[in-house]
Amino acid sequence: MKKVLLLFCLITITFSAKAQVWAPLGATWHYEVSELFNGNISYVEVISIGDTIIQGKNCKILWTDWVMKQSNEYTYMDSNLIVYHYNSEYAQFYPIYNFNANVGDHWTEFAHDRCDGDSTVEIRVESVDSISINSHTLKTFGMQYYEAGSNYYVNGSDSVIEWIGSANYLFPLTAADSCDGIFPSYYEGPYFQLRCYNDSTIGLYETGISPSCDYTSIKDISLNENKVKIYPNPSSSELNIEMENFSNSNYSVEIYSSIGQKLSSRRMNEKLISLNTDNLANGSYLVLVRKENGEVGFSKLVEVNHN
């Protein structure tokens, strides 16, 4: 009997460890961005909206609206828990995280140097610890940046949480702020800080850099005030989108499939609109509420179940 219980526990532990996946559909990162030279504060959102295949790799499609630029980024994680980011300019994947790393492990990462030409920097893991988030024990990594192939330390460090990524920006792009060297400046000037992360397994994680982090919207205050509600969830035949204090029609509602395909789009022209889900197969879908300028103000993962 004890052997059976032990086997059951081992199976349960193994299943739990594998339940989390990298950037699951609907996973959302919110960042606060400080402009170093003018003191302005802005916000960035990254949302996992589906899957695609690039160079034979099963990649996650991550929609981002950073620094007034809306685009899709692509990442994948291999069997060794190494996460790669696709550089579209060079049509090449570069490793950005290793969730299986130990102290002393290292790898090279793409670096954009606007003075001396693009190159690489070396990331070295200098500490490994753990953190508990909503009853999930996740590893944390302290990393330093070095000039590739040398022991020259270039002013940069990072803190990474397993399955979530950097405490700064999800894609730790490195760049030169001057022609004297390369250091991680997170897109040549703006300083990124993770405010919160949310997915269906880990739940909501707030870093505490601000008094609160409203998952529904931290950069679109108007939507935050209007309190968007999407229900029922799961949906069997109809999905309601309700915006309290509705005052204009500057918003649209979009539904995306698990592979990132836009299935429908409708203008939010009244306080409550209803979308028919009879033609959607059972499964998970991402609902985005956008402003006319394209910014995502609200996102929610919904289930469709006709049973």
N, C-alpha and C positions, 0 to 999 in steps of 0.2 A: 504493500500500500504506500509506504514511504517513497519507493522508487517511482511509483506512478505520480505522486504529488510533486516530486522533484522534477520529473520530466515535464509535467504540466507547467510548473513555474518557469522552467527554462524556455519552453515554447512561448509562454506569455511574455517573458522578457524580450525574447528575440522578435516577436511580433510588434511589441511596443516600440522597440528601437528602430524598426523599419517603417513604422506608421508615418513618421514625418518624411516629407519629401522637400527637395529644394524648390522654392518659389512656386508653391501650389497655386492653382487657379484662385484668383481673388486676393492673394497675399498683397499687402499694401505697406509701403514705407513712406513716412512723412519726415521731411527735413526742414530745418531752419537754416537759412543762408544769410550770413553777414557779409556785406560788402566792405572789404577792409579799408577802402580809401574814402568812402563817403558815409559809412555808418548805417546805411539802409539795411532793413531786414526784409527778406522775402521768404517764400515757402515753396517747396518742391515735393511733388508726389510721384511715386513709382508704383505701378499696379501690374501684377501678373495677369495677363488677359488671354493666354492660350499657349499653344504649342506649334512648333514648325520644325522643319528639317533643313539644316544648313551643312553642306559638305559631309553629309551622311550622319550628322549628329542630331539627336533629338533635343531640340532647344526650347527654352521657355521664352515667350514673347513678353517683354516688360515695357509697358507704355510709360513714358516719362515726359514731364513738361518743364524740365529744368532750364533755368536762365532764359526764359522766353522762347524756348525751343521745344516743340513737341515732336517726339520721335519714338520709334521702337528700338529697344536694345535687345540683344540676344545672349543668353547664357545657357550653359548646361553643366551638369555635375557627373563625373565619371564614377566607376565602381570603387575608386580609392578615396571618394569624398573630396575630390579636387574640383573646384568650380572654375569654369573658363568663361571669358567674356569675348565676344566677337568684335574685332576691330574692322569695320566695314571699309576703311580707307586702304588697309593692307590686305583685306580678305583673309584674315588670320585670327585664330583663337589664342588668347593669352591667359595663363592661370592667374587668378586673383585671390583665391582662398584655398586653403587645404585644411579641412575640418578634421583630418586624421593626423595632423602635424604634431611633432614633438619638438622640444627645445633643441635648437641647432639646425632644424630643417630650413631649407631656403629654396628660392626659385626666382627667376627673372620675370619682370613685368615691363610692358610697353611704357615708354616715357616720351612725351612730346616736348621737344626742346626747340622753341621758336628762334633761338640764336644760332645754335651749332648743329642743328639737324636732329631728327628723331633718333632715339637710342633705347636702351633698357636700363632699369635699375634693379638691384637685387634686394629682395625682401627676405629678412631673416627672422625666424621665430625665436624670441628671447625669453618668453615665459608662457606657461600653460596653467590655467586654473579652471574654476567652474562657477556657474551662477545658477540659482533656482528661479525660474520664471513660471508662475502658475503651475507649480508642482512638477515642472519639467527641469531636470538637471542638464544644463548645456555647458559645453566647454567654452572657455574664453582664451584668447591668444593675444599676447603682447608682441607687436612686430616693429622692427626698425628697418629703415631704408638705407641702402649703401650704394655707392657707385659700383656698377657691375664689374666683377672681376678684381675688386680691391677691398681694402678695409677702411676706405674713406667714407665716413659717416656723413650722409647728406641730410640736412635738417628735416627729419620727418619720422614720425612714429604713428602707430595705429593700434586700436583695440578692436578685436573682432569677436563676435559671438556666433557660436555654431548655429547654422541654419538661418541666421538673421543677417550676418555680414558685418560690415564696418560700422563703428560708432560714428564715423564721419559720413562719407558718401558710399552708396552701394557699389559703385564702380570706381575703385580708388585710382583714378587717372592721375598720373604724375606729370608735372610740367615745370618749366623754368620760369621764374618770375624775373630773373635777370640773366645776363649772359655769363655769370660767374659760376654757375653750377646748376644741378638738377635737384629739386626737392619736391615732395608731395604738397602741392598747393591746391589740389582739388579744383581743377579747371582755371588755373592762372588768375587767382585773386580771391574769388568768393570762398568763404570758409563755411563748410557744411557741417551740421550736427544733426544726428538722428534724434527726432522727437519721439516717435513711436512706430511700432510695427504691429501688424495684426495678420493672423491667418487662422484657418479653421481648426488647426491642431494645437498650436502654441497658445493662441488667444491673443489678447491685447497686452503688449509690453510697452510701458512708458519709461523713457530714460530719466525723466525728472529734470530736464534742463529748463522746463517751464512749469508753472503751477498746475497746468492741466494740458491734456492732449486729446482733443475731441476727435475720435476716429472718423466721424462722419465728414468732417471738413475742418481744416485748420487754416487754410489760406483763403477760402471763399466765405467771408463773414456773413454775407447776405443769405447764403444757404443755411449756414449754421443757425441764424436767427429764424429762418423760415421753417426749420424742423421738418426735413423730408422723412416720410415714412413709406416703406415698401412692404406690402402684405397682400395675401397670406403667404407664409413661407414655412413649409412647401406650398406650391401652387398646383392645383389640379386642372383648372381650366381658365382662370383669370388672375391677373396680377394688377394690384392697385398701387398707383404712385400718388401720394398725397403731399402737398406742400402747404403747411400752415402759413397764414398771412400772405397768401399769394397776391402779387400786385402787378405782375407783367408776364410776358411770354418770351423772355429772353433765354429760356432753357429748353433743352431737348433731352429725351430719354432714349438710350440705346441699349440693346441686348446683344451680348456676345456669347458664342459657343465656347466649349472647352478648348477648341483649337484656334481661338482668336478670330473667328469669322463673325462679322457684324451681321446679325440676323434681322434686325429691325431698328428703325429710328422714327421717333415721333416728337413733334413740338409739344412742350408743356404749356398749353394755352388756357388752362383753367386749374383751379385748386386741386381737383381730383381727376385723374385719367385712369382708364382701365385698359390693359393690354390682354388680348386673347392668347392663351398658351396651349390651346388644343392641338396646334400643329407642331409643337415642340416635343421631342422625345424625352423620356424620363432621363434626368441627369442634372448636372450643375451648370448654371449660367451666370454670367456677370452682368449686372445692371449698372450703367453709368448715367449720371445726370450731369450734363454739360451746360456751360454758358455759351452764348453765341460766339464768343471769341475762342472757343475750343477747350477752355480749362475744365477739368473735372472737379466738380464741387462735391459730389457724393458718389460712393460706390458701394455695392452690396452684392454678395454672392447668394443666389437663391437656388432652391431646388424645385424641379418640376417632377411631380409624381401623379400619374393618372390612375393609379391603383386605388 
